[in-house]
Amino acid sequence: MSREMCYRCFWPKSLCWCPSIFPIETSTKIIILMHPKEYKEEKAATGRFTHLCLKNSEIHMGTDFDSHTAVQEQINDTRYFPMLLYPGKDSIDLSEGVVPGGFLNGRQLLVVLLDATWRNAKKMFSRNLTLQKLPRLEIVPEEKSRYLIKKQPHDWCLSTIEAAHELMKALEKAGLDIYAQPNQMLDLFDRMQQHQISCKRDPAKQNYHRVAGGKIA
Protein backbone atom coordinates (compact mmCIF):
# COMPACT_ATOMS: atom_id res chain seq x y z
CA MET A 1 0.00 0.00 0.00
CA SER A 2 1.46 3.35 -1.04
CA ARG A 3 2.14 6.01 1.57
CA GLU A 4 -0.04 9.09 1.78
CA MET A 5 1.77 12.03 0.19
CA CYS A 6 1.94 15.74 0.87
CA TYR A 7 1.40 17.40 -2.48
CA ARG A 8 3.10 20.65 -1.46
CA CYS A 9 6.57 19.31 -0.67
CA PHE A 10 5.99 15.93 -2.42
CA TRP A 11 7.25 13.91 0.53
CA PRO A 12 5.26 11.29 2.47
CA LYS A 13 2.98 13.00 4.98
CA SER A 14 4.84 11.28 7.80
CA LEU A 15 8.00 13.14 6.64
CA CYS A 16 6.32 16.36 5.47
CA TRP A 17 8.60 19.42 5.61
CA CYS A 18 5.85 22.02 5.26
CA PRO A 19 5.31 22.81 8.99
CA SER A 20 8.94 23.96 9.23
CA ILE A 21 8.79 26.20 6.14
CA PHE A 22 7.83 29.86 6.50
CA PRO A 23 7.53 31.51 3.06
CA ILE A 24 9.23 34.89 2.88
CA GLU A 25 8.08 37.95 0.97
CA THR A 26 10.34 39.27 -1.79
CA SER A 27 9.91 42.11 -4.23
CA THR A 28 11.70 39.97 -6.83
CA LYS A 29 9.51 37.54 -8.74
CA ILE A 30 11.11 34.11 -9.13
CA ILE A 31 10.07 31.65 -11.85
CA ILE A 32 11.50 28.15 -11.48
CA LEU A 33 11.56 26.04 -14.64
CA MET A 34 11.74 22.41 -13.56
CA HIS A 35 13.02 19.72 -15.88
CA PRO A 36 10.67 16.67 -15.87
CA LYS A 37 13.44 14.45 -14.51
CA GLU A 38 13.61 16.60 -11.38
CA TYR A 39 9.92 15.94 -10.81
CA LYS A 40 10.02 12.22 -11.57
CA GLU A 41 13.39 11.06 -10.29
CA GLU A 42 14.94 13.42 -7.77
CA LYS A 43 14.31 12.84 -4.06
CA ALA A 44 16.08 16.08 -3.17
CA ALA A 45 13.68 18.29 -5.15
CA THR A 46 15.46 21.50 -4.20
CA GLY A 47 13.43 23.46 -6.76
CA ARG A 48 10.21 22.63 -4.92
CA PHE A 49 11.76 23.58 -1.59
CA THR A 50 12.91 26.88 -3.09
CA HIS A 51 9.39 27.59 -4.31
CA LEU A 52 7.93 26.84 -0.88
CA CYS A 53 10.42 29.15 0.83
CA LEU A 54 9.80 32.13 -1.48
CA LYS A 55 6.22 33.41 -1.49
CA ASN A 56 6.61 35.43 -4.70
CA SER A 57 7.62 32.45 -6.83
CA GLU A 58 6.15 30.02 -9.31
CA ILE A 59 7.27 26.63 -10.55
CA HIS A 60 6.61 25.26 -14.04
CA MET A 61 7.65 21.85 -15.31
CA GLY A 62 8.71 21.13 -18.87
CA THR A 63 11.42 21.49 -21.47
CA ASP A 64 9.67 23.65 -24.09
CA PHE A 65 9.05 27.11 -22.69
CA ASP A 66 8.93 28.96 -26.00
CA SER A 67 5.29 27.91 -26.22
CA HIS A 68 4.50 27.82 -22.50
CA THR A 69 1.62 30.26 -22.02
CA ALA A 70 2.11 31.16 -18.33
CA VAL A 71 5.87 31.66 -18.70
CA GLN A 72 5.53 33.67 -21.92
CA GLU A 73 2.86 35.95 -20.43
CA GLN A 74 5.08 36.93 -17.53
CA ILE A 75 8.32 37.29 -19.47
CA ASN A 76 6.52 39.58 -21.92
CA ASP A 77 4.67 41.55 -19.24
CA THR A 78 6.06 45.10 -19.41
CA ARG A 79 5.72 45.49 -15.66
CA TYR A 80 8.60 43.02 -15.24
CA PHE A 81 12.29 43.17 -16.06
CA PRO A 82 12.98 39.46 -16.79
CA MET A 83 16.47 37.98 -16.40
CA LEU A 84 17.91 34.47 -16.43
CA LEU A 85 20.29 33.30 -13.72
CA TYR A 86 22.81 31.67 -16.02
CA PRO A 87 26.50 32.46 -16.62
CA GLY A 88 27.70 34.01 -19.86
CA LYS A 89 30.07 36.63 -21.22
CA ASP A 90 27.38 39.34 -21.24
CA SER A 91 25.86 38.48 -17.88
CA ILE A 92 25.71 40.94 -14.99
CA ASP A 93 27.74 39.68 -12.03
CA LEU A 94 25.82 40.45 -8.85
CA SER A 95 28.50 39.07 -6.55
CA GLU A 96 29.80 42.50 -5.56
CA GLY A 97 26.31 43.88 -5.03
CA VAL A 98 26.72 46.49 -7.77
CA VAL A 99 24.29 46.98 -10.67
CA PRO A 100 24.32 49.45 -13.59
CA GLY A 101 22.53 52.76 -13.14
CA GLY A 102 18.86 52.64 -14.10
CA PHE A 103 19.06 48.86 -13.95
CA LEU A 104 15.34 48.14 -13.56
CA ASN A 105 14.00 51.43 -14.90
CA GLY A 106 10.98 51.28 -12.61
CA ARG A 107 10.09 47.68 -13.41
CA GLN A 108 9.90 44.70 -11.07
CA LEU A 109 12.77 42.25 -11.33
CA LEU A 110 11.76 38.77 -12.50
CA VAL A 111 14.46 36.09 -12.30
CA VAL A 112 14.20 32.74 -14.08
CA LEU A 113 15.93 29.76 -12.45
CA LEU A 114 16.54 26.46 -14.22
CA ASP A 115 15.89 23.50 -11.94
CA ALA A 116 17.82 20.66 -13.58
CA THR A 117 21.17 18.93 -13.63
CA TRP A 118 23.84 21.05 -15.26
CA ARG A 119 23.67 18.84 -18.34
CA ASN A 120 19.90 19.17 -18.63
CA ALA A 121 20.01 22.89 -17.82
CA LYS A 122 22.32 23.39 -20.81
CA LYS A 123 19.88 21.44 -22.99
CA MET A 124 16.95 23.54 -21.75
CA PHE A 125 18.87 26.71 -22.52
CA SER A 126 19.95 25.60 -26.00
CA ARG A 127 16.43 24.47 -26.97
CA ASN A 128 14.56 27.60 -25.89
CA LEU A 129 15.08 30.86 -27.78
CA THR A 130 13.09 32.58 -25.05
CA LEU A 131 15.78 31.75 -22.50
CA GLN A 132 18.62 32.64 -24.86
CA LYS A 133 17.17 36.11 -25.48
CA LEU A 134 16.86 37.03 -21.81
CA PRO A 135 19.49 39.26 -20.23
CA ARG A 136 21.51 37.22 -17.76
CA LEU A 137 22.63 37.37 -14.16
CA GLU A 138 25.44 35.40 -12.62
CA ILE A 139 26.79 35.03 -9.09
CA VAL A 140 30.14 33.84 -7.81
CA PRO A 141 29.06 31.96 -4.66
CA GLU A 142 30.77 32.81 -1.38
CA GLU A 143 30.95 29.12 -0.44
CA LYS A 144 31.25 25.81 -2.25
CA SER A 145 28.17 23.67 -2.80
CA ARG A 146 26.86 21.95 0.32
CA TYR A 147 25.50 19.03 -1.71
CA LEU A 148 26.40 15.80 0.08
CA ILE A 149 24.05 13.29 -1.52
CA LYS A 150 24.79 14.17 -5.12
CA LYS A 151 28.07 14.74 -6.93
CA GLN A 152 28.29 18.14 -8.59
CA PRO A 153 30.42 18.62 -11.73
CA HIS A 154 32.38 21.31 -9.84
CA ASP A 155 32.57 22.50 -6.23
CA TRP A 156 31.09 25.84 -7.26
CA CYS A 157 28.10 24.34 -9.06
CA LEU A 158 25.08 24.90 -6.84
CA SER A 159 21.74 23.20 -6.32
CA THR A 160 18.65 25.27 -7.10
CA ILE A 161 18.03 26.09 -3.44
CA GLU A 162 21.65 27.15 -2.94
CA ALA A 163 21.52 29.30 -6.09
CA ALA A 164 18.33 30.98 -4.85
CA HIS A 165 19.97 31.65 -1.49
CA GLU A 166 23.03 33.23 -3.14
CA LEU A 167 20.77 35.22 -5.47
CA MET A 168 18.75 36.67 -2.59
CA LYS A 169 21.92 37.56 -0.68
CA ALA A 170 23.30 39.36 -3.73
CA LEU A 171 20.02 41.19 -4.40
CA GLU A 172 19.92 42.43 -0.82
CA LYS A 173 23.56 43.52 -1.04
CA ALA A 174 22.72 45.47 -4.20
CA GLY A 175 19.75 47.14 -2.49
CA LEU A 176 17.28 45.46 -4.83
CA ASP A 177 15.46 43.31 -2.27
CA ILE A 178 15.25 42.30 1.39
CA TYR A 179 16.21 38.76 2.32
CA ALA A 180 14.42 37.84 5.52
CA GLN A 181 15.24 34.49 7.15
CA PRO A 182 18.51 34.01 5.23
CA ASN A 183 19.23 30.70 6.97
CA GLN A 184 15.93 28.99 6.20
CA MET A 185 16.71 27.55 2.77
CA LEU A 186 20.14 26.22 3.72
CA ASP A 187 18.86 24.77 7.00
CA LEU A 188 16.08 22.98 5.13
CA PHE A 189 18.56 21.73 2.53
CA ASP A 190 20.85 20.38 5.25
CA ARG A 191 18.05 18.66 7.19
CA MET A 192 16.71 17.03 4.03
CA GLN A 193 20.16 15.71 3.14
CA GLN A 194 20.85 14.40 6.62
CA HIS A 195 17.56 12.53 6.53
CA GLN A 196 18.43 10.91 3.20
CA ILE A 197 21.92 10.02 4.41
CA SER A 198 20.50 8.32 7.50
CA CYS A 199 18.04 6.39 5.31
CA LYS A 200 20.75 5.24 2.94
CA ARG A 201 22.80 3.97 5.86
CA ASP A 202 19.88 2.08 7.34
CA PRO A 203 19.77 -1.49 5.92
CA ALA A 204 16.06 -1.64 6.79
CA LYS A 205 15.32 1.12 4.28
CA GLN A 206 14.83 -0.73 1.01
CA ASN A 207 14.30 2.40 -1.10
CA TYR A 208 17.82 3.65 -0.49
CA HIS A 209 21.20 2.11 -1.15
CA ARG A 210 24.89 2.35 -0.42
CA VAL A 211 27.40 2.84 -3.16
CA ALA A 212 30.81 1.21 -3.28
CA GLY A 213 33.07 2.16 -0.39
CA GLY A 214 30.17 3.26 1.80
CA LYS A 215 30.03 6.71 0.24
CA ILE A 216 26.70 8.38 -0.25
CA ALA A 217 25.77 8.90 -3.90
Secondary structure, 3 states (H helix, E strand, C coil): CCCCECCCCCCEHHHCCHHHCCCECCCCEEEEEECHHHHHHCCCCHHHHHHHHECCEEEEECCCCCCCHHHHHHHCCCCEEEEEECCCCCCEECCCCCCCCCCCCCCEEEEEEEECCHHHHHHHHHHCHHHHHCCEEECCCCCCCCCCCCCCCCCCCCCHHHHHHHHHHHHHHCCCCCCCCCCHHHHHHHHHHHHHHHHHCCCCCCCCCCCHHHCCC
